[in-house]
Amino acid sequence: MKALQDKVVIVTGAGQGIGAAVAAHLAQEGARLLLADRDADAVERTAAALRAAGHDAQAQRTDVASWDDNAALLARCLHLHGRVDGLAGFAGLAHFGAPWDETGPEAARRLIEVNLLGTYYLGVQTLQQMHRQGRGAIVNVSSGAQAGIAAMGAYCASKGGIASLTYAWALDAAPHGIRVNAVSPVATTAMTRQTDDYLRARGQLEGARPYVDPAGNAAAVAFLLSDAAAGVNGQVLRTHGDELQVMGHPAVLLPSLRQDGPWQAADIGAALAASFPDGLPPSGLVAMQALFSPLARPHQVPAAAATTPPRPGPTTPRS
């Protein structure tokens, strides 16, 4: 049996690039798809190609930065199928510029509206429906940029925000039969070509980087949406060609430094140097060995969250 047989999945950003490649893979795994993109013609081409291959795929023009557009997308999904089993959100923008190059708020505002608020708006509405159903899976799209990339502050902030949303929603959703994970995809797309052009113009890149197939990210998305990932929640999987990695959660580095009495500015530098003689972790994407150690005073999820009963199932009829 296919991994997503008859599962109803919404994919945003499906007009091109990784979103379109993921949609094609999910269709092959048996998913029934509602595809969304701001480019109505592009997303309809994606859906039409899948229908021609015998798959169940419909398209809808959607600006994910609009709460109402997202509501209409979800309503269309319920009208067509009566439920939503999965959501994979690939709609996104990039914006380049060091802080001193910025000339106004418009580009950064639009990026945050699409990348972060778009993920939030559709995710919240989908989670509400999944809560009524008592089941579902969401795959957000973060990035290694959450660790920081020069001249991409707004983009990095948006992707770091998506990672944090993923961790928080996973805690909210787990008691209700819903999983929330993310992928951190690597691929050659229009966005990466835009990045390379920016770097090349500043003498930071020569030639072309190796091509990375967008379809290489699709299996991770299919896995996270499938029942095979029932024990996976609040994780970010990073796919890069033949490499599969797990992004680390934000964490406190041990040892936790203590002294008698409150810390003073004069004490902090000496204490850090003594405990981290090789220096603190650098900015940017780095790898660390993971050893899990709970904090003595961790943040606790409210106990009431685990006892809230699911709401009644959906009543929207299938057309």
Residue pairs with C-beta under 8 A, 6 or more apart in sequence:
1 30
2 28
2 29
2 30
3 29
3 30
3 222
3 223
3 226
3 227
3 228
4 26
4 29
4 30
4 31
4 86
4 222
4 225
4 226
5 29
5 30
6 30
6 31
6 32
7 30
7 31
7 32
7 85
7 86
7 225
7 226
8 31
8 32
8 34
8 77
8 81
8 83
8 84
8 85
8 86
9 26
9 31
9 32
9 33
9 34
9 84
9 85
9 86
9 87
9 88
9 225
10 33
10 34
10 35
10 36
10 73
10 74
10 77
10 84
10 86
10 87
10 88
10 122
10 126
11 19
11 22
11 23
11 26
11 33
11 34
11 35
11 36
11 87
11 88
11 89
11 90
12 19
12 36
12 37
12 62
12 64
12 88
12 89
12 90
12 91
12 118
12 122
13 19
13 36
13 37
13 64
13 89
13 90
13 91
13 92
13 141
14 20
14 22
14 23
14 35
14 36
14 37
14 43
14 46
14 47
14 59
14 90
15 35
15 37
15 38
15 39
15 42
15 43
15 45
15 46
16 37
16 39
16 42
16 46
16 189
16 190
17 90
17 187
17 189
17 190
17 191
17 214
18 90
18 141
18 185
18 187
18 189
18 214
18 217
19 35
19 37
19 88
19 90
19 91
20 46
20 214
21 187
21 213
21 214
21 215
21 217
21 218
22 88
22 90
22 214
22 215
22 217
22 218
22 221
23 33
23 35
23 46
23 50
23 57
24 46
24 49
24 50
24 215
24 218
25 215
25 218
25 219
25 221
25 222
26 33
26 88
26 218
26 221
26 222
26 225
27 33
27 50
27 53
27 55
27 56
27 57
28 55
29 222
29 226
31 56
31 86
31 225
32 56
32 57
32 81
33 47
33 50
33 55
33 56
33 57
33 58
34 57
34 58
34 59
34 60
34 73
34 76
34 77
34 80
34 81
35 43
35 46
35 47
35 57
35 58
35 59
35 60
36 43
36 59
36 60
36 61
36 62
36 64
36 73
36 91
37 43
37 46
37 59
37 61
37 62
37 91
38 61
38 62
38 63
38 64
38 91
39 61
40 59
40 61
43 59
43 60
43 61
44 59
46 57
46 59
47 57
47 58
47 59
48 59
50 57
51 57
58 76
58 80
60 72
60 73
60 76
62 69
62 70
62 72
62 73
62 91
63 69
63 114
64 70
64 89
64 91
64 114
64 118
64 119
64 121
64 122
65 110
65 113
65 114
65 117
65 118
65 121
66 121
67 121
70 118
70 121
70 122
70 125
71 125
73 122
74 84
74 122
74 125
74 126
74 129
75 316
77 84
78 84
78 129
78 314
78 316
79 316
79 318
79 319
80 318
80 319
81 318
82 314
82 316
82 317
82 318
83 129
83 133
83 314
84 126
84 129
84 130
84 133
84 136
85 135
85 136
85 137
85 225
86 136
86 137
86 138
86 139
86 225
87 122
87 123
87 126
87 136
87 137
87 138
87 139
88 138
88 139
88 141
88 221
88 225
89 118
89 119
89 122
89 123
89 138
89 139
89 140
89 141
90 141
91 114
91 115
91 118
92 114
92 115
92 141
92 158
92 191
93 110
93 111
93 114
93 115
93 155
93 191
94 111
94 152
94 155
94 191
94 194
94 195
95 107
95 108
95 110
95 111
95 152
95 154
95 155
96 151
96 152
96 155
96 194
96 195
96 198
97 107
97 151
98 150
98 151
98 153
99 153
101 151
102 108
107 154
108 154
111 154
111 155
111 158
112 154
112 157
112 158
115 155
115 158
115 159
115 161
115 162
116 157
116 158
116 161
116 162
116 165
119 140
119 141
119 162
119 165
120 165
123 138
123 140
123 165
123 169
123 180
126 136
126 138
127 136
127 138
127 169
127 172
127 173
127 178
127 180
129 136
129 314
130 136
130 138
130 173
130 176
130 178
131 173
131 176
131 178
131 310
131 311
132 310
132 311
132 312
132 313
132 314
133 310
133 313
133 314
134 176
134 177
134 310
134 313
135 177
135 178
136 177
136 178
136 179
137 178
137 179
137 180
137 181
137 224
137 225
137 226
137 229
138 169
138 173
138 178
138 179
138 180
138 181
139 181
139 182
139 183
139 221
139 224
139 225
140 162
140 163
140 165
140 166
140 180
140 181
140 182
140 183
141 162
141 182
141 183
141 184
141 185
142 159
142 160
142 162
142 163
142 166
142 182
142 183
142 184
142 236
142 247
143 155
143 156
143 159
143 184
143 185
144 184
144 186
144 238
144 247
144 285
145 152
145 155
145 156
145 159
145 160
146 156
146 159
146 160
146 162
146 163
146 184
146 247
147 156
147 283
147 284
147 285
147 286
148 156
148 283
148 284
148 285
149 155
149 156
149 284
151 198
152 195
162 182
163 182
163 236
163 247
164 250
166 180
166 181
166 182
166 234
166 236
167 234
167 249
167 250
169 180
170 179
170 180
170 181
170 233
170 234
171 234
171 301
171 305
172 305
173 179
173 180
173 233
174 233
174 234
175 305
175 306
175 307
175 308
176 308
176 310
177 310
179 224
179 229
179 230
179 232
179 233
180 233
180 234
181 224
181 229
181 232
181 233
181 234
181 235
181 236
181 237
182 235
182 236
182 237
183 217
183 220
183 221
183 224
183 236
183 237
183 238
183 239
184 236
184 237
184 238
184 239
184 247
185 214
185 217
185 238
185 239
186 212
186 217
186 238
186 239
186 240
186 241
187 212
187 213
187 214
187 216
187 217
188 209
188 211
188 212
188 213
188 214
189 214
192 209
196 205
196 208
196 209
199 205
200 206
212 240
212 241
213 241
216 239
216 240
216 241
217 239
219 239
220 237
220 239
220 244
223 229
224 232
224 237
234 249
235 246
235 247
236 246
236 247
237 244
237 245
237 246
237 247
238 244
238 245
238 246
238 247
239 245
245 287
248 288
248 290
252 295
253 276
253 280
253 281
254 293
255 275
256 295
257 271
257 272
257 275
259 267
259 271
272 280
281 288
